Amino acid sequence: MTGYTAWNEIRAEHVARAGGEAAVEAGKREMLAEVDGPVEEPRPRRPHTVSDDAVRG
């Protein structure tokens, strides 16, 4: 006996108390948005060109 309870043994109880998997996922997204800022679609990158090299050169 190690003296602690593994998360996978008690997770289901906590998820149920929080309102289910959807509520846990929504809370996770809310917390991450607070830390990382709003999630946006990534902007498409424009192709690399020879003139880019000349500017950086």
Backbone hydrogen bonds, N-H to C=O, Kabsch-Sander energy under -0.5 kcal/mol:
donor,donor_aa,acceptor,acceptor_aa,energy
9,E,6,A,-1.4
10,I,6,A,-0.7
10,I,7,W,-1.2
11,R,7,W,-1.9
14,H,10,I,-1.6
15,V,11,R,-2.9
16,A,12,A,-2.4
17,R,13,E,-2.1
18,A,14,H,-1.7
19,G,15,V,-0.9
19,G,16,A,-0.7
20,G,15,V,-2.8
24,V,20,G,-2.0
25,E,21,E,-2.7
26,A,22,A,-2.4
27,G,23,A,-2.3
28,K,24,V,-2.4
29,R,25,E,-2.5
30,E,26,A,-2.3
31,M,27,G,-2.4
32,L,28,K,-2.6
33,A,29,R,-2.4
34,E,30,E,-1.5
35,V,31,M,-1.5
36,D,32,L,-3.7
37,G,33,A,-1.9
40,E,38,P,-0.5
53,D,49,T,-1.0
54,A,50,V,-1.6
55,V,51,S,-2.0
56,R,52,D,-2.1
57,G,53,D,-2.2
